[in-house]
Every structure is written in structure tokens, then in C-alpha cells.
Amino acid sequence: MSVSGIQGQLVEVTVVGCNKLKDTEWISRQDPYVCLEYATTKFRTRTHTDGGKNPVFQEKFVFTLIEGLRELNVVVWNSNTMTYDDFIGSGKIQLQKVLTEGFDDTVWTIHTKTGRYAGEVRLILHYSRASKPATSYASSAPPYGSSHSPQVPQYPMPPPSTASYSHPSVSYPAPSPYPGYTPPPSAYPPAPASYPPPYAPPPSAYRPAPYPPAPAPYPYQHPPPPSAPSHYPPGSYHGAYPPPPY
């Protein structure tokens, strides 16, 4: 089926990963990356360090379609730091299915320059302007295993009630929130009306020492001895004693 009117339209290409790649390393694990080419547009994935034979990328690229060009080239390389990158394999991706159905999830085989098998590349392609979109990936499609029969609830619903009930007209007194209860007699005697005065210690037989304490008394001093009697009788005049000579 021929598809026309793709000029300027967009197609999405997701590089999922590679499987069973040819190993170009002898000692360490190889570091693969994938290049996509469509006309003059080229894209490159990141390098999967130590990806070995089964690298994973999960990277999406968008190409602008050209009328009459329905082929995409894919090339897988091994990244080197000291020398040129090693060519692992290449292949051609046909766009007829994605342009017709809008979706294509295919594993494509790549080959060496001599035509030998070099591994596989998985690509997922999307095209929103397809004339016959596929239903396997449509979001509106029912899940796997479902049928077109109406959905049945997981739990049966009770039938709607048709009988109508009216509240009785008789009113009853509202019960007390607390039922009647007579407390039992207390096991403890009632408390006295007044408590006795607090305990006071008996007065001490000794007078308490004053605070601060009184200063200590000076040591006892003996009275001075009586003075000796004078040999001169007391004079009848006032003045200095003894009287001055004449």
C-alpha cells in the first residue's frame, strides 16, 4: 500500500537497546552507542559504558519525513578513548509499516561490512498521521482479556427499596444519659469537721542563744594596789604640792 502526503510530517523513533552484538574488545567490555540517519538528519545515543553485548539506551528522537524516502539507517559503534571507534554493524529500517499503521515495534538485524551477523537493534516507531492506525497501542483500547460485554460490578448491589416507611407518631421520653445508680456506703469514715492544730515542740528549758552571739568579756583585771600614805601632812593651802621654797 502506497502512503503519500508525508512531506514535513514527524515520526518518533525510540532506541530501546541492542542484543547479541559482536564484541570488538578483547580484554574489557565494549562501550556501544547507536547512530540514526535519515537523509541529512543524524542522531546519536549516549554511550553505554561497559554495555557489552546487550546495551540499553531508551532514547527518543524525532525525524521530519521527506516524500519518497521511507528508509532509515542505523549504525552501531564501540566507543574508544585512545583510538578510533570500532564499527560493530549497520542495517536499514523500513518505514512502510509505521506510516501505514502508525506504530512499529520491531527488532532489526545488523550486519558487518562483509555481511556477517553482528547483532540486533530494537526500535519503536510512532507516526500520528497514519491512514490506518494500529489498535494494539491505542490508549482507548480495552485492556488485554476484556470483552465488549457491559462491565459487571465486583460486588452485587442490593435492589432498590420500594417500600416507604414512616416514623411512628408515638413519642417516648428520652432516656436519661445516666442510669439511676445509688453509690454504696463509703468504706472510709467521714473526714472530721476540722483538723487539730499542727504539732508544736515543747518549750526548751534553756534560753536560746542570741544571734549574733554577744562578744566575749574581757579578761579579769585585778584592782590596782592602794597608794602609800604620804609623809607630808596635807597643807591648808591650795596650790602645787610640795610648795616651792622661800
ChimeraX attribute file (.defattr): number of C-alpha atoms within 10 A of each C-alpha:
attribute: neighborCount
match mode: 1-to-1
recipient: residues
	/A:1	6
	/A:2	6
	/A:3	13
	/A:4	10
	/A:5	11
	/A:6	18
	/A:7	12
	/A:8	11
	/A:9	14
	/A:10	16
	/A:11	21
	/A:12	17
	/A:13	20
	/A:14	17
	/A:15	23
	/A:16	17
	/A:17	21
	/A:18	26
	/A:19	17
	/A:20	14
	/A:21	23
	/A:22	22
	/A:23	17
	/A:24	19
	/A:25	13
	/A:26	7
	/A:27	6
	/A:28	9
	/A:29	15
	/A:30	24
	/A:31	23
	/A:32	32
	/A:33	23
	/A:34	24
	/A:35	16
	/A:36	21
	/A:37	16
	/A:38	17
	/A:39	13
	/A:40	5
	/A:41	10
	/A:42	13
	/A:43	14
	/A:44	16
	/A:45	17
	/A:46	14
	/A:47	17
	/A:48	19
	/A:49	14
	/A:50	13
	/A:51	18
	/A:52	22
	/A:53	19
	/A:54	17
	/A:55	23
	/A:56	19
	/A:57	18
	/A:58	14
	/A:59	14
	/A:60	15
	/A:61	15
	/A:62	14
	/A:63	19
	/A:64	15
	/A:65	17
	/A:66	15
	/A:67	13
	/A:68	11
	/A:69	13
	/A:70	17
	/A:71	14
	/A:72	16
	/A:73	15
	/A:74	23
	/A:75	20
	/A:76	27
	/A:77	19
	/A:78	25
	/A:79	18
	/A:80	13
	/A:81	6
	/A:82	6
	/A:83	7
	/A:84	9
	/A:85	14
	/A:86	17
	/A:87	16
	/A:88	23
	/A:89	26
	/A:90	25
	/A:91	18
	/A:92	15
	/A:93	17
	/A:94	14
	/A:95	18
	/A:96	15
	/A:97	17
	/A:98	24
	/A:99	25
	/A:100	19
	/A:101	18
	/A:102	22
	/A:103	25
	/A:104	20
	/A:105	15
	/A:106	13
	/A:107	17
	/A:108	17
	/A:109	19
	/A:110	25
	/A:111	19
	/A:112	17
	/A:113	12
	/A:114	7
	/A:115	10
	/A:116	11
	/A:117	17
	/A:118	21
	/A:119	23
	/A:120	24
	/A:121	26
	/A:122	17
	/A:123	21
	/A:124	17
	/A:125	21
	/A:126	21
	/A:127	21
	/A:128	15
	/A:129	17
	/A:130	17
	/A:131	13
	/A:132	12
	/A:133	18
	/A:134	15
	/A:135	13
	/A:136	12
	/A:137	12
	/A:138	10
	/A:139	8
	/A:140	8
	/A:141	10
	/A:142	12
	/A:143	9
	/A:144	7
	/A:145	5
	/A:146	9
	/A:147	9
	/A:148	6
	/A:149	6
	/A:150	6
	/A:151	8
	/A:152	7
	/A:153	7
	/A:154	6
	/A:155	6
	/A:156	7
	/A:157	7
	/A:158	6
	/A:159	6
	/A:160	6
	/A:161	6
	/A:162	6
	/A:163	6
	/A:164	5
	/A:165	6
	/A:166	6
	/A:167	5
	/A:168	6
	/A:169	6
	/A:170	6
	/A:171	6
	/A:172	6
	/A:173	6
	/A:174	6
	/A:175	7
	/A:176	7
	/A:177	6
	/A:178	6
	/A:179	7
	/A:180	7
	/A:181	6
	/A:182	6
	/A:183	6
	/A:184	6
	/A:185	7
	/A:186	7
	/A:187	6
	/A:188	6
	/A:189	7
	/A:190	7
	/A:191	7
	/A:192	7
	/A:193	6
	/A:194	6
	/A:195	7
	/A:196	7
	/A:197	6
	/A:198	6
	/A:199	6
	/A:200	6
	/A:201	6
	/A:202	6
	/A:203	7
	/A:204	7
	/A:205	6
	/A:206	6
	/A:207	7
	/A:208	7
	/A:209	8
	/A:210	7
	/A:211	6
	/A:212	6
	/A:213	7
	/A:214	8
	/A:215	6
	/A:216	6
	/A:217	6
	/A:218	6
	/A:219	6
	/A:220	6
	/A:221	6
	/A:222	6
	/A:223	6
	/A:224	6
	/A:225	6
	/A:226	6
	/A:227	6
	/A:228	6
	/A:229	7
	/A:230	7
	/A:231	6
	/A:232	8
	/A:233	7
	/A:234	9
	/A:235	10
	/A:236	6
	/A:237	8
	/A:238	7
	/A:239	9
	/A:240	7
	/A:241	10
	/A:242	9
	/A:243	10
	/A:244	7
	/A:245	4
	/A:246	3
